[in-house]
Amino acid sequence: MTPMHRNMWREIGANKGRFVAIVLIILLGTLTFVGIQGAGPGLTDSMDQTVKNEHLSDVQLFSSTGFTAADVRTAEKVSGAQAELVKFKYVTGGKDDWAIALYGYQKVAKQNQLVLRSGHLPKQANQIVLDQRAKADYGYKLGQTLTFSKDAKLKQRTYKIVGFADSPQYVDNNERGAANVGDGKVRFFAYIPAQEMNSAVATQLNVGFASLQSKNSYAASYQSAVAKQKAALKRVFKARAKTRSAALYAQALAPITAQETKLQAAQSQLDAGLAQVKAASGGQVTTTPELTAQQAQLTAATKKLAAAKQEAKTATQTTYTWQTREDLPGFSAFGDSADRIAAIANVFPVFFFLIAALITFTTITRMVEEARGQIGTFKALGFGRLAIARNYIVYALMAGLLGGIIGGVAGNLTLPRFIVSLYDAVIPMTATIPVMTGSLVIAVAFSLVATVGAAALVTHRELAERPAELMRPRAPKSAKRILLERIRPLWRHLSFNEKVSYRNLFRYKSRMIMTIVGIAGGTGLILTGFGLRDSISATGSQQYGQVFHYDATVALAAANKQTAAIDLIKASGKYQSSLPINQTSGKAQANGEQINDINLFTPRAGHFRRYVTLANQGKTYALPTQGLVISQKIANKLQVKTGDTVTFTRAGKKAVKIKVSGVTTNYIGVFAYMSPKAYTEAFGQAPTTNALLVKLAKMSDQQRQQLAHRLLKDEAALGTSFKADATQSISNMGTSLNPIVFIFILLSGILSFVVLYNLTNINVSERIRELSTIKVLGFYDREVTMYIVRENIVMTLVGIVFGYGVGYGLLRYILHQAETTQVIFPVLLNAMSYVWATLLMLAFTGIVMLVTHKRLQRIDMVGALKSNE
């Protein structure tokens, strides 16, 4: 081992704390960077692997007239398609007549396979397997029975529960979709033997494509490929729909045709009778009362048959409803959640890593500067510049590689897996974590820039000096008057130690700035973590407290059902008021951009601002009589403002150009608003009432369910959506991001502590002679400690204040990056978030102060004061 290498190992051994601190800071930075970067892909890959293991179909078809084996053959005309028939329908049943998604179980089915959690699959006609959610949320147990309503039209009504399972068609345990029965909200799914469904034909056709199994379900390539396959299926089913309709119509027409033949025969007999009467009377009498009555009966029967024919034609008209994986309950929402995490991961870990790299760069720089005497000695002994520089570069390389590789690998293996495991309670998944090679390489590269780059830069600068200059310590910086000294009344009241501390702060400006930057960065990161929690959890209350002021939206079955719907709501005893509106959907275009699925509200009468607040930059305004009011998301996407023009297209209607009369704050969903006058001018027709915005007194979940059920059952409404359900969904969204927020806060806290400790450690090392001197002069241990700590307290307080601004700015940027078409997060930081961030940083300062105090008690004063000369 060469003297240089031996010296390097001695340096590491003598200053273990510094080496460990450098490794730890780099490790934390790379662990966070690689780990959080892998969270989004880890979630989507895990979900994709889960649905592939359970053979989730790529496309699902629903037919108004059912499916037969001929439909399977039609689907399989598309290259690579594999189709299966499934009996499915929405029914009501259970303890409170819930809406249930009921499937016919087939042992031979290969797609959408159930994952059994307990019990066994149906083996007998009276057995049923329930959704795992039915056990967890509704208290069902093995051996109990579940009874369906008569309207379910099953072979039997009561079935014995023999198992609980998960299905790839329902990936989110908080979401089961909507139905046209019960209260409109599906509570859980169930499987009974297919023959028990009491249906001659299947109602669902599952189609899978082997060529798509190699693609990630959330990747753009998969979505593009499945769209092409769906288009191919639509082409072959276009002709099949006509064939199916014609066959069913002919089948339905057979008895009608037989009746028509009988009526024609009866009409012929009646005509003959009329002719006889006319001939017998010599043309004086054309009919008799009996014949007239028979003619009336025949005419009525003929009209009934004509109506029956029209009814049969309508009933046998085959229409298809298409959906892909992204249309399944919770599937797209999960992808959006993963995308939000990925968006956050593109900002937070980068800032985190930059703070870590900056502190590491400073640490390495100061370490090399401290060793200038040693560098001068080696240079005087004849060692070359490269040999000397290599000593410190290898030291830095070891620290950078050790921290970078361990942190990167640990981050890749732990954080994404931990996040997936936290999701498992809500969304059962098979953990599949991708290797984040790109992120790992970037992290290690930046780690080496921060360590090796700093070592190379400083050694190059130091080696430019002569050995004699290097072997002498740098002359201490001269003290200068500071601003506080000019404030004489304040300065006179400070103690000697306080004056020294404040002078030292400004004497070593680079040290002060770096410490403040480190503390501000740590505070900002912690505050950002708390802010993410505050903003995400407050999204629902902001939308349904400051923007929307109604409790339910009732989609009317027809315009003339408004009174009936209001009467039913009043009968619940919870009705307060309502506003009739026209609710339609459409898309808007401008500046080459387009945004779809816009909900357009047009109030028919009443005080609109009592139900919806229109506001821009905190200022509220009434609904303008002219033009279109759009939400902030539409304005941002289309790059338009008040006074600009957009092209608006209602579903199935022509596009029209409308002037933007206002932009309003909105957090959830995509909304636009028009007055009745503006609507009529824009679209050439008056808006019709098709929905109600309803204000209700406080209701329990059961009361809401009963009201929605009654509105559907009495055919007054097509569906009812409640504020409580929407806020619960938003709360679930916030809950899904809580693991990420927790990790951010935890890692930010650890980094802040390590940074503060490391900077304090450097400060003590650089000023060891100064501290030894004042200790020799008789300062007590507490006074020596406060000599350093007093500076730290000031810098901590200043850093915390700057950290508030850093945290708010970083939070605002992250939330902007995490926006989706459907969700904009409010930038919100509660007072307690500031309090917690401040207390954590003060606690870290206190711990570092205690550690520093113990170290200063063990100072070797004689060794420290020995002259280098």
Disulfide bonds with the S-S distance in Angstrom:
none
